[in-house]
Amino acid sequence: MDLLVTYDVDTTTREGQRRLRRVAKICEAYGHRVQKSVFEVVCRDTDELRLIATLRATIDHERDSIRLYSLPSGALDEVEHLGVSREIDPRGPIVI
Amino acid sequence: MDLLVTYDVDTTTREGQRRLRRVAKICEAYGHRVQKSVFEVVCRDTDELRLIATLRATIDHERDSIRLYSLPSGALDEVEHLGVSREIDPRGPIVI
């Protein structure tokens, strides 16, 4: 299963900055960062459920926003990219 | 065709801040903003080509990054969302 995770975390408070770091760290354990707040994740359904549960328990539901898009298999290999690129293989090993 | 557009624009210079505003304005003409740097776009193939060409001509290719994900039809209606939501209909009218 290919997933795209995008987030906006409100960083106007120290607690928000902490949440931002936590959200990034959680996503880093599951996928590859392709932009500041965008991760590409290749995982099994059970991993997706765990990822969602962990993110849900981490964010402030009145200030932060996370969106998870389910992509058809292989979609991450066909992204149109403009500008500076992090050369990543969405199926490559995850470095934490 | 459903598209997801995500971007990182380097705003460490005034010129970068201008580019960020321009990129947002371009995307607003094609789709709905769902997060600070994420737009959902429902458009025809010709619109997609025009959008890509306009973005390509706008960004600094050594500092900025834009990614366009092609989604299967209807994928935008099945996004998993956590936290604060902009209640949007990806197929609704675009307000510029």
Backbone of each chain as ProteinMPNN parsed JSONL, in Angstrom:
{"seq_chain_A": "MDLLVTYDVDTTTREGQRRLRRVAKICEAYGHRVQKSVFEVVCRDTDELRLIATLRATIDHERDSIRLYSLPSGALDEVEHLGVSREIDPRGPIVI", "coords_chain_A": {"N_chain_A": [[0.827, -1.202, 0.0], [0.585, 2.174, -0.893], [1.144, 5.292, 0.553], [0.458, 8.74, 1.113], [1.498, 11.19, 3.247], [0.595, 14.216, 4.605], [1.177, 17.196, 6.48], [0.14, 19.871, 8.658], [1.286, 21.502, 11.335], [0.541, 23.443, 14.099], [2.801, 25.779, 15.041], [3.022, 27.868, 16.788], [3.354, 27.824, 19.46], [5.52, 26.57, 22.109], [4.837, 23.999, 22.775], [3.56, 23.249, 20.454], [5.71, 23.262, 18.684], [7.08, 21.125, 19.706], [5.247, 19.105, 19.157], [5.347, 19.141, 16.376], [7.955, 18.186, 15.906], [7.643, 15.638, 16.968], [5.657, 14.526, 15.283], [7.027, 14.507, 12.843], [9.067, 12.726, 13.48], [7.646, 10.37, 13.953], [6.596, 9.909, 11.38], [8.974, 9.57, 10.014], [9.701, 7.065, 10.818], [8.183, 5.45, 9.32], [8.278, 6.118, 6.632], [9.532, 7.997, 3.761], [10.856, 11.236, 3.766], [9.865, 13.736, 1.619], [9.314, 16.359, 1.266], [9.24, 19.3, 3.42], [6.939, 18.888, 5.026], [5.835, 16.573, 4.046], [5.472, 13.171, 3.551], [6.311, 10.088, 1.994], [4.994, 6.887, 2.051], [5.444, 3.439, 2.079], [3.711, 0.702, 2.904], [2.234, -1.979, 4.9], [-1.278, -2.766, 5.449], [-1.729, -3.039, 8.204], [0.365, -1.607, 9.307], [-0.328, 0.905, 8.429], [-2.638, 1.403, 9.931], [-1.544, 1.484, 12.487], [0.177, 3.646, 12.222], [-1.679, 5.733, 11.781], [-3.069, 5.666, 14.222], [-1.037, 6.36, 16.021], [-0.344, 8.934, 15.16], [-2.781, 10.195, 15.577], [-2.917, 10.178, 18.339], [-1.003, 11.974, 18.947], [-1.228, 14.579, 17.884], [-2.627, 17.95, 18.306], [-5.928, 18.195, 18.174], [-7.403, 20.434, 17.675], [-5.775, 22.273, 16.575], [-3.881, 21.264, 14.783], [-3.309, 19.588, 11.611], [-3.602, 16.673, 9.743], [-3.255, 14.803, 6.8], [-3.955, 11.814, 5.061], [-3.346, 10.175, 2.162], [-4.436, 7.542, 0.216], [-2.708, 5.793, -2.185], [-2.679, 4.329, -5.469], [-0.916, 1.277, -6.035], [2.428, 1.747, -6.93], [2.138, 4.374, -7.668], [3.789, 6.201, -6.447], [6.082, 6.036, -7.848], [5.712, 7.501, -10.037], [5.684, 10.291, -9.871], [5.281, 13.698, -10.676], [7.855, 15.854, -10.662], [9.098, 19.055, -9.785], [11.848, 21.268, -9.707], [14.127, 21.468, -6.887], [15.263, 18.342, -5.821], [14.866, 15.651, -3.571], [16.553, 12.87, -4.004], [14.958, 10.044, -3.858], [14.132, 6.632, -3.175], [11.06, 5.355, -3.011], [10.615, 2.815, -2.123], [12.857, 2.103, -0.887], [15.29, 1.424, 1.818], [14.479, 2.513, 5.148], [15.876, 5.17, 6.875], [16.523, 5.95, 10.107]], "CA_chain_A": [[0.0, 0.0, 0.0], [1.336, 3.434, -0.939], [0.45, 6.36, 1.271], [1.094, 10.048, 1.158], [1.113, 11.854, 4.493], [0.921, 15.652, 4.624], [0.71, 17.762, 7.747], [0.32, 21.247, 9.141], [1.218, 21.536, 12.795], [0.6, 24.829, 14.568], [4.046, 25.904, 15.81], [3.076, 29.18, 17.45], [3.704, 27.619, 20.872], [6.59, 25.578, 22.281], [4.202, 22.679, 22.745], [3.328, 22.974, 19.038], [7.001, 22.912, 18.071], [7.371, 19.753, 20.143], [4.363, 18.202, 18.396], [5.875, 19.067, 15.008], [9.104, 17.27, 15.907], [7.136, 14.282, 17.199], [4.975, 14.058, 14.072], [8.059, 14.215, 11.849], [9.772, 11.519, 13.921], [6.746, 9.228, 13.716], [6.547, 9.652, 9.935], [10.29, 9.068, 9.589], [9.789, 5.633, 11.135], [7.344, 4.692, 8.377], [8.444, 6.442, 5.224], [10.587, 8.892, 3.291], [10.474, 12.643, 3.705], [10.141, 14.293, 0.298], [9.299, 17.81, 1.484], [9.258, 19.57, 4.866], [5.77, 18.323, 5.707], [5.256, 15.545, 3.172], [6.164, 11.886, 3.594], [5.8, 8.984, 1.18], [5.057, 5.684, 2.881], [5.053, 2.157, 1.485], [3.525, -0.138, 4.09], [1.092, -2.894, 4.937], [-2.474, -2.175, 6.057], [-1.608, -2.995, 9.671], [1.259, -0.49, 9.614], [-1.083, 2.139, 8.21], [-3.523, 1.602, 11.082], [-0.7, 1.861, 13.619], [0.636, 5.018, 11.942], [-2.8, 6.653, 12.01], [-3.361, 5.707, 15.666], [0.038, 7.093, 16.697], [-0.487, 10.352, 14.816], [-4.01, 10.688, 16.224], [-2.643, 10.373, 19.766], [0.085, 12.943, 19.103], [-1.535, 15.957, 17.483], [-3.695, 18.716, 18.939], [-6.979, 18.089, 17.156], [-8.015, 21.739, 17.398], [-4.783, 23.172, 15.989], [-3.052, 20.618, 13.758], [-4.031, 18.907, 10.534], [-2.843, 15.641, 9.021], [-4.05, 14.14, 5.768], [-3.328, 10.601, 4.536], [-3.918, 9.809, 0.87], [-4.097, 6.192, -0.265], [-2.369, 5.854, -3.608], [-2.581, 3.007, -6.096], [0.439, 0.735, -6.014], [3.282, 2.244, -8.007], [1.911, 5.802, -7.93], [4.922, 6.986, -5.943], [7.172, 5.993, -8.825], [5.349, 8.329, -11.19], [5.372, 11.642, -9.415], [5.853, 14.793, -11.464], [8.614, 16.675, -9.722], [9.727, 20.267, -10.312], [12.783, 21.939, -8.81], [15.076, 20.715, -6.069], [14.75, 17.006, -5.544], [15.554, 14.663, -2.749], [16.503, 11.634, -4.786], [14.61, 8.946, -2.956], [13.433, 5.464, -3.686], [10.008, 5.162, -2.004], [10.633, 1.441, -1.639], [14.175, 1.861, -0.32], [15.328, 1.273, 3.272], [14.183, 3.717, 5.932], [16.979, 5.517, 7.769], [15.969, 6.726, 11.231]], "C_chain_A": [[0.868, 1.262, 0.0], [0.491, 4.535, -0.3], [1.212, 7.659, 1.117], [0.585, 10.74, 2.413], [1.545, 13.316, 4.427], [0.429, 16.231, 5.937], [1.005, 19.246, 7.894], [0.219, 21.172, 10.649], [1.405, 22.986, 13.224], [1.816, 25.006, 15.474], [4.164, 27.258, 16.504], [3.354, 29.05, 18.943], [4.836, 26.588, 20.946], [6.036, 24.168, 22.199], [3.955, 22.271, 21.286], [4.618, 22.576, 18.337], [7.407, 21.49, 18.448], [6.526, 18.757, 19.351], [4.884, 18.032, 16.966], [7.039, 18.083, 14.924], [8.645, 15.832, 16.078], [6.483, 13.708, 15.944], [6.001, 13.67, 13.007], [8.763, 12.902, 12.19], [8.926, 10.27, 13.671], [6.75, 8.874, 12.221], [7.872, 9.091, 9.425], [10.433, 7.562, 9.84], [9.026, 4.785, 10.115], [7.673, 4.969, 6.913], [9.574, 7.414, 4.945], [10.065, 10.316, 3.2], [10.829, 13.168, 2.315], [10.032, 15.811, 0.299], [9.197, 18.034, 2.988], [8.123, 18.853, 5.595], [5.068, 17.263, 4.872], [6.116, 14.275, 3.232], [5.496, 10.896, 2.652], [6.044, 7.695, 1.951], [4.625, 4.472, 2.059], [4.92, 1.179, 2.637], [2.353, -1.099, 3.933], [-0.077, -2.201, 5.63], [-2.34, -2.036, 7.571], [-0.696, -1.844, 10.098], [0.514, 0.831, 9.454], [-1.97, 2.433, 9.423], [-2.726, 2.065, 12.3], [-0.215, 3.315, 13.452], [-0.479, 6.021, 12.263], [-3.083, 6.792, 13.509], [-2.313, 6.53, 16.404], [-0.07, 8.589, 16.416], [-1.696, 10.949, 15.542], [-3.753, 11.01, 17.69], [-1.637, 11.492, 20.014], [-0.351, 14.387, 18.857], [-2.563, 16.62, 18.405], [-4.805, 18.839, 17.9], [-7.693, 19.406, 16.864], [-7.041, 22.702, 16.727], [-4.036, 22.574, 14.805], [-3.921, 19.895, 12.736], [-3.105, 17.888, 9.878], [-3.763, 15.004, 7.999], [-3.261, 12.943, 5.226], [-4.07, 10.188, 3.269], [-3.467, 8.397, 0.503], [-3.854, 6.268, -1.761], [-2.354, 4.452, -4.19], [-1.124, 2.565, -6.119], [1.243, 1.264, -7.199], [3.143, 3.733, -8.262], [3.103, 6.651, -7.493], [6.106, 6.971, -6.904], [6.911, 6.938, -9.997], [4.942, 9.74, -10.8], [6.022, 12.652, -10.357], [6.558, 15.717, -10.475], [9.233, 17.874, -10.419], [10.692, 20.812, -9.267], [13.696, 20.999, -8.065], [14.48, 19.374, -5.679], [15.576, 16.319, -4.48], [15.444, 13.377, -3.533], [16.188, 10.475, -3.862], [13.952, 7.82, -3.723], [12.35, 5.135, -2.66], [9.974, 3.757, -1.42], [11.974, 1.093, -0.973], [14.133, 1.75, 1.19], [15.056, 2.606, 3.971], [15.32, 3.962, 6.907], [16.426, 6.416, 8.872], [17.109, 7.361, 12.027]], "O_chain_A": [[1.783, 1.387, 0.814], [-0.699, 4.68, -0.577], [2.437, 7.678, 1.007], [-0.624, 10.861, 2.615], [2.721, 13.614, 4.219], [-0.607, 15.816, 6.455], [1.965, 19.784, 7.342], [-0.83, 20.814, 11.185], [2.321, 23.668, 12.763], [1.857, 24.439, 16.566], [5.267, 27.735, 16.773], [3.568, 30.055, 19.622], [5.083, 25.842, 19.999], [6.658, 23.265, 21.64], [4.116, 21.106, 20.922], [4.629, 21.67, 17.503], [7.985, 20.752, 17.651], [7.013, 17.708, 18.928], [4.866, 16.932, 16.414], [7.113, 17.26, 14.011], [9.166, 14.919, 15.437], [6.719, 12.555, 15.582], [5.866, 12.638, 12.351], [9.023, 12.076, 11.315], [9.438, 9.241, 13.231], [6.887, 7.71, 11.844], [7.898, 8.25, 8.527], [11.194, 6.878, 9.154], [9.196, 3.568, 10.05], [7.379, 4.145, 6.047], [10.455, 7.628, 5.778], [8.998, 10.577, 2.645], [11.977, 13.052, 1.886], [10.596, 16.476, -0.57], [9.08, 17.075, 3.751], [8.333, 18.277, 6.663], [3.856, 17.078, 4.977], [7.323, 14.311, 2.993], [4.272, 10.869, 2.526], [7.146, 7.442, 2.439], [3.571, 4.483, 1.423], [5.914, 0.855, 3.287], [1.593, -1.035, 2.967], [0.098, -1.188, 6.307], [-2.778, -1.043, 8.152], [-0.94, -1.188, 11.111], [0.698, 1.759, 10.242], [-2.044, 3.572, 9.885], [-3.175, 2.929, 13.052], [-0.201, 4.096, 14.404], [-0.247, 7.028, 12.932], [-3.308, 7.896, 14.004], [-2.644, 7.303, 17.303], [0.09, 9.411, 17.318], [-1.636, 12.066, 16.055], [-4.291, 11.978, 18.227], [-1.438, 11.912, 21.154], [0.104, 15.305, 19.539], [-3.265, 15.957, 19.169], [-4.642, 19.503, 16.876], [-8.489, 19.494, 15.929], [-7.42, 23.811, 16.351], [-3.603, 23.306, 13.915], [-5.101, 19.63, 12.967], [-1.973, 18.202, 9.509], [-4.918, 14.701, 8.297], [-2.062, 13.041, 4.965], [-5.264, 9.891, 3.301], [-2.273, 8.097, 0.484], [-4.7, 6.753, -2.512], [-2.051, 3.49, -3.485], [-0.216, 3.39, -6.212], [0.778, 1.227, -8.339], [3.946, 4.307, -8.998], [3.392, 7.687, -8.092], [7.019, 7.788, -6.791], [7.78, 7.147, -10.843], [3.984, 10.302, -11.332], [7.166, 12.481, -10.778], [5.937, 16.282, -9.574], [9.816, 17.749, -11.496], [10.383, 20.816, -8.075], [14.004, 19.898, -8.521], [13.326, 19.293, -5.257], [16.805, 16.387, -4.475], [14.346, 12.848, -3.708], [17.069, 9.982, -3.158], [13.314, 8.018, -4.758], [12.664, 4.685, -1.558], [9.385, 3.526, -0.364], [12.2, -0.042, -0.555], [13.081, 1.951, 1.798], [15.365, 3.677, 3.448], [15.689, 3.075, 7.676], [15.923, 7.507, 8.603], [16.862, 8.056, 13.013]]}, "seq_chain_B": "MDLLVTYDVDTTTREGQRRLRRVAKICEAYGHRVQKSVFEVVCRDTDELRLIATLRATIDHERDSIRLYSLPSGALDEVEHLGVSREIDPRGPIVI", "coords_chain_B": {"N_chain_B": [[-9.504, 14.064, -13.837], [-7.687, 13.639, -10.878], [-5.579, 15.497, -8.836], [-2.799, 15.967, -6.668], [-1.113, 18.569, -5.259], [1.899, 19.453, -3.862], [4.095, 21.643, -2.115], [7.34, 23.064, -1.405], [8.686, 26.063, -0.85], [11.543, 28.021, -0.865], [11.818, 30.404, 1.527], [13.678, 32.18, 2.47], [14.57, 34.475, 1.387], [13.457, 37.707, 0.145], [12.64, 37.504, -2.468], [12.074, 34.817, -2.577], [9.888, 34.723, -0.858], [8.094, 36.095, -2.403], [7.893, 34.317, -4.556], [6.669, 32.193, -3.231], [4.128, 33.278, -2.67], [3.254, 33.615, -5.269], [3.206, 30.963, -6.259], [1.236, 29.863, -4.587], [-0.942, 31.378, -5.414], [-1.209, 30.615, -8.083], [-1.87, 27.895, -7.751], [-4.261, 28.211, -6.391], [-5.92, 28.978, -8.406], [-6.501, 26.69, -9.657], [-7.301, 24.706, -7.882], [-8.244, 23.438, -4.593], [-7.182, 24.637, -1.49], [-5.908, 22.653, 1.025], [-4.1, 22.363, 3.023], [-1.365, 24.371, 4.337], [0.625, 24.188, 2.309], [-0.441, 22.474, 0.47], [-2.463, 21.447, -2.147], [-5.554, 20.346, -3.516], [-6.577, 19.21, -6.624], [-8.949, 19.079, -9.156], [-9.091, 18.353, -12.409], [-8.859, 18.72, -16.043], [-6.738, 16.931, -18.396], [-5.433, 18.783, -20.052], [-5.515, 21.089, -18.518], [-3.891, 20.287, -16.452], [-1.402, 20.135, -17.71], [-1.035, 22.82, -18.319], [-0.982, 23.914, -15.778], [1.348, 22.706, -14.726], [3.279, 23.787, -16.462], [3.092, 26.514, -15.85], [3.827, 26.576, -13.149], [6.392, 25.576, -13.372], [7.654, 27.663, -14.678], [7.715, 29.514, -12.729], [8.989, 28.875, -10.296], [12.137, 28.749, -8.429], [14.468, 26.683, -9.572], [16.595, 25.676, -8.209], [16.135, 26.007, -5.58], [13.487, 25.637, -4.76], [10.752, 23.271, -4.419], [8.388, 21.266, -6.007], [5.775, 18.927, -6.029], [3.721, 16.781, -7.891], [1.08, 14.669, -7.624], [-0.606, 12.163, -9.295], [-3.833, 11.091, -8.843], [-6.129, 8.346, -8.513], [-9.399, 8.563, -9.93], [-11.746, 9.931, -7.737], [-10.281, 9.513, -5.455], [-9.784, 11.703, -3.88], [-12.022, 11.97, -2.412], [-11.814, 10.201, -0.426], [-10.043, 10.654, 1.673], [-8.052, 10.204, 4.545], [-8.494, 12.023, 7.328], [-7.026, 13.857, 9.983], [-7.501, 15.843, 12.856], [-7.729, 19.471, 12.721], [-9.937, 20.624, 10.28], [-10.338, 21.821, 6.978], [-13.334, 22.16, 5.705], [-13.913, 20.973, 2.723], [-15.113, 20.595, -0.606], [-13.749, 18.703, -2.99], [-14.603, 18.823, -5.566], [-16.014, 21.073, -5.733], [-16.924, 24.592, -6.424], [-14.3, 26.862, -7.403], [-12.908, 29.383, -5.484], [-11.469, 32.421, -6.047]], "CA_chain_B": [[-8.208, 13.727, -13.239], [-7.458, 14.219, -9.558], [-4.168, 15.785, -8.622], [-2.417, 16.548, -5.392], [0.08, 19.396, -5.455], [2.553, 19.842, -2.601], [5.296, 22.433, -2.428], [8.251, 23.721, -0.467], [9.377, 27.173, -1.504], [12.542, 28.591, 0.042], [11.386, 31.781, 1.806], [14.708, 32.888, 3.225], [14.797, 35.772, 0.742], [12.202, 38.367, -0.268], [12.262, 36.938, -3.77], [11.458, 33.534, -2.257], [8.545, 34.984, -0.305], [7.257, 36.45, -3.564], [7.616, 33.076, -5.295], [5.688, 31.418, -2.455], [2.797, 33.859, -2.899], [2.875, 33.329, -6.67], [2.869, 29.528, -6.373], [-0.067, 29.665, -3.944], [-1.968, 32.003, -6.257], [-1.391, 29.737, -9.255], [-2.598, 26.692, -7.329], [-5.638, 28.613, -6.043], [-6.709, 29.11, -9.636], [-6.796, 25.342, -10.187], [-7.815, 23.734, -6.925], [-8.618, 23.814, -3.235], [-6.107, 24.529, -0.515], [-6.311, 21.847, 2.169], [-3.124, 22.693, 4.054], [-0.596, 25.551, 3.902], [1.363, 23.956, 1.065], [-1.042, 21.321, -0.206], [-3.685, 21.747, -2.886], [-6.228, 19.268, -4.238], [-6.987, 19.754, -7.91], [-9.717, 18.221, -10.065], [-8.974, 19.079, -13.675], [-8.631, 17.94, -17.266], [-5.315, 16.751, -18.71], [-4.865, 20.019, -20.615], [-5.309, 22.007, -17.397], [-2.728, 19.816, -15.701], [-0.197, 20.536, -18.446], [-0.88, 24.271, -18.179], [-0.573, 24.141, -14.379], [2.764, 22.319, -14.584], [4.117, 24.753, -17.196], [3.092, 27.785, -15.121], [4.634, 26.386, -11.938], [7.787, 25.401, -13.797], [8.183, 28.979, -15.051], [7.624, 30.419, -11.569], [9.86, 28.525, -9.161], [13.587, 28.702, -8.548], [14.676, 25.237, -9.641], [17.674, 25.245, -7.311], [15.76, 26.259, -4.183], [12.108, 25.248, -4.459], [10.367, 21.902, -4.786], [6.952, 21.031, -6.178], [5.465, 17.55, -6.415], [2.336, 16.598, -8.342], [0.697, 13.269, -7.575], [-1.85, 11.822, -9.989], [-4.629, 10.186, -8.013], [-7.252, 7.751, -9.238], [-10.636, 9.327, -9.789], [-12.483, 9.67, -6.503], [-9.376, 9.345, -4.312], [-9.859, 12.881, -3.012], [-13.199, 11.858, -1.547], [-11.567, 9.169, 0.587], [-8.818, 10.985, 2.4], [-8.113, 10.06, 6.001], [-8.107, 13.323, 7.871], [-6.936, 13.967, 11.442], [-7.343, 17.202, 13.375], [-8.474, 20.606, 12.164], [-10.275, 20.364, 8.875], [-11.045, 22.765, 6.128], [-14.381, 21.364, 5.066], [-13.953, 21.351, 1.319], [-15.564, 19.623, -1.589], [-12.721, 18.834, -4.034], [-15.236, 19.063, -6.866], [-16.819, 22.292, -5.619], [-16.427, 25.744, -7.175], [-13.043, 27.437, -6.931], [-13.052, 30.803, -5.155], [-10.151, 33.049, -6.156]], "C_chain_B": [[-8.053, 14.416, -11.886], [-5.954, 14.339, -9.324], [-3.96, 16.28, -7.195], [-1.124, 17.305, -5.629], [0.641, 19.783, -4.091], [3.795, 20.65, -2.939], [6.06, 22.898, -1.197], [8.913, 24.841, -1.252], [10.307, 27.802, -0.467], [12.207, 30.065, 0.287], [12.42, 32.563, 2.611], [15.077, 34.223, 2.581], [13.446, 36.395, 0.38], [11.685, 37.8, -1.581], [11.571, 35.585, -3.545], [10.049, 33.711, -1.702], [7.574, 35.356, -1.428], [6.894, 35.195, -4.358], [6.556, 32.24, -4.569], [4.281, 31.945, -2.703], [2.316, 33.548, -4.301], [2.438, 31.871, -6.843], [1.494, 29.273, -5.762], [-1.185, 30.205, -4.834], [-2.253, 31.149, -7.505], [-2.238, 28.522, -8.865], [-4.045, 27.026, -6.977], [-6.524, 28.712, -7.27], [-7.135, 27.743, -10.178], [-7.474, 24.423, -9.183], [-8.119, 24.314, -5.568], [-7.449, 23.61, -2.289], [-6.618, 23.722, 0.674], [-5.326, 21.965, 3.328], [-2.283, 23.846, 3.512], [0.047, 25.359, 2.539], [0.842, 22.745, 0.309], [-2.362, 21.728, -0.854], [-4.233, 20.481, -3.525], [-6.84, 19.863, -5.495], [-7.778, 18.704, -8.684], [-9.731, 18.94, -11.404], [-8.815, 18.127, -14.86], [-7.131, 17.859, -17.538], [-4.681, 18.041, -19.225], [-4.607, 21.043, -19.512], [-4.072, 21.601, -16.611], [-1.442, 20.269, -16.385], [0.061, 22.031, -18.286], [-0.405, 24.608, -16.756], [0.913, 23.843, -14.198], [3.672, 23.351, -15.265], [4.212, 26.074, -16.429], [3.955, 27.68, -13.863], [6.115, 26.302, -12.291], [8.437, 26.758, -14.097], [8.286, 29.913, -13.846], [8.68, 30.141, -10.505], [11.344, 28.705, -9.482], [13.966, 27.216, -8.464], [15.816, 24.73, -8.769], [17.309, 25.412, -5.847], [14.39, 25.699, -3.804], [11.827, 23.826, -4.94], [8.848, 21.828, -4.904], [6.754, 19.59, -6.612], [3.994, 17.461, -6.774], [2.045, 15.105, -8.422], [-0.607, 13.074, -8.338], [-2.603, 10.795, -9.152], [-5.73, 9.566, -8.853], [-8.518, 8.548, -8.958], [-11.358, 8.941, -8.502], [-11.598, 9.572, -5.275], [-9.481, 10.522, -3.34], [-11.076, 12.839, -2.084], [-12.958, 10.885, -0.397], [-10.273, 9.406, 1.352], [-9.05, 10.767, 3.887], [-7.618, 11.372, 6.582], [-8.092, 13.296, 9.392], [-6.812, 15.443, 11.813], [-8.214, 18.221, 12.688], [-8.714, 20.384, 10.683], [-10.79, 21.611, 8.203], [-12.092, 21.935, 5.419], [-14.477, 21.776, 3.608], [-14.507, 20.202, 0.484], [-14.599, 19.742, -2.766], [-13.309, 19.116, -5.412], [-16.073, 20.353, -6.859], [-16.209, 23.448, -6.392], [-15.143, 26.297, -6.559], [-13.247, 28.933, -6.694], [-11.664, 31.439, -5.169], [-10.19, 34.433, -5.501]], "O_chain_B": [[-8.261, 15.623, -11.764], [-5.182, 13.415, -9.58], [-4.829, 16.922, -6.605], [-0.154, 16.748, -6.142], [-0.06, 20.37, -3.266], [4.47, 20.376, -3.932], [5.502, 23.094, -0.118], [9.627, 24.582, -2.221], [9.903, 28.077, 0.662], [12.297, 30.883, -0.628], [12.078, 33.492, 3.343], [15.817, 35.012, 3.169], [12.428, 35.707, 0.317], [10.482, 37.636, -1.786], [10.608, 35.25, -4.234], [9.137, 32.952, -2.03], [6.401, 34.984, -1.407], [5.75, 35.022, -4.778], [5.669, 31.659, -5.194], [3.35, 31.169, -2.919], [1.14, 33.256, -4.518], [1.43, 31.586, -7.491], [0.678, 28.556, -6.34], [-2.232, 29.576, -4.989], [-3.403, 30.994, -7.915], [-3.194, 28.168, -9.555], [-4.95, 26.23, -7.23], [-7.741, 28.548, -7.181], [-8.01, 27.647, -11.039], [-8.146, 23.468, -9.571], [-8.238, 25.528, -5.408], [-6.809, 22.558, -2.281], [-7.642, 24.065, 1.265], [-5.677, 21.698, 4.477], [-2.459, 24.257, 2.365], [0.019, 26.264, 1.704], [1.589, 22.074, -0.404], [-3.252, 22.277, -0.205], [-3.474, 19.644, -4.016], [-7.529, 20.882, -5.446], [-7.323, 17.571, -8.846], [-10.315, 20.017, -11.526], [-8.66, 16.916, -14.702], [-6.349, 18.626, -16.977], [-3.541, 18.361, -18.886], [-3.617, 21.773, -19.551], [-3.301, 22.448, -16.159], [-0.508, 20.73, -15.728], [1.203, 22.466, -18.137], [0.454, 25.468, -16.56], [1.644, 24.627, -13.593], [4.703, 23.739, -14.716], [5.279, 26.683, -16.365], [4.721, 28.592, -13.552], [6.97, 26.87, -11.612], [9.615, 26.972, -13.808], [8.882, 30.986, -13.941], [9.203, 31.067, -9.886], [11.743, 28.8, -10.642], [13.805, 26.58, -7.423], [15.995, 23.523, -8.601], [18.07, 25.014, -4.966], [14.166, 25.33, -2.651], [12.563, 23.264, -5.751], [8.12, 22.271, -4.016], [7.485, 19.089, -7.467], [3.131, 17.986, -6.07], [2.677, 14.373, -9.183], [-1.6, 13.746, -8.057], [-2.057, 9.749, -8.8], [-6.215, 10.186, -9.8], [-8.681, 9.129, -7.885], [-11.554, 7.759, -8.221], [-12.108, 9.548, -4.154], [-9.293, 10.363, -2.134], [-11.148, 13.576, -1.101], [-13.792, 10.757, 0.5], [-9.516, 8.478, 1.635], [-10.108, 11.102, 4.42], [-6.478, 11.78, 6.361], [-9.018, 12.784, 10.022], [-6.097, 16.197, 11.153], [-9.277, 17.909, 12.15], [-7.811, 20.006, 9.937], [-11.576, 22.366, 8.776], [-11.748, 21.08, 4.603], [-15.058, 22.814, 3.29], [-14.383, 19.026, 0.824], [-14.609, 20.751, -3.471], [-12.613, 19.585, -6.313], [-16.745, 20.679, -7.838], [-15.118, 23.324, -6.949], [-14.931, 26.209, -5.349], [-13.697, 29.658, -7.581], [-10.787, 31.046, -4.4], [-9.179, 35.136, -5.481]]}, "name": "protein", "num_of_chains": 2, "seq": "MDLLVTYDVDTTTREGQRRLRRVAKICEAYGHRVQKSVFEVVCRDTDELRLIATLRATIDHERDSIRLYSLPSGALDEVEHLGVSREIDPRGPIVIMDLLVTYDVDTTTREGQRRLRRVAKICEAYGHRVQKSVFEVVCRDTDELRLIATLRATIDHERDSIRLYSLPSGALDEVEHLGVSREIDPRGPIVI"}
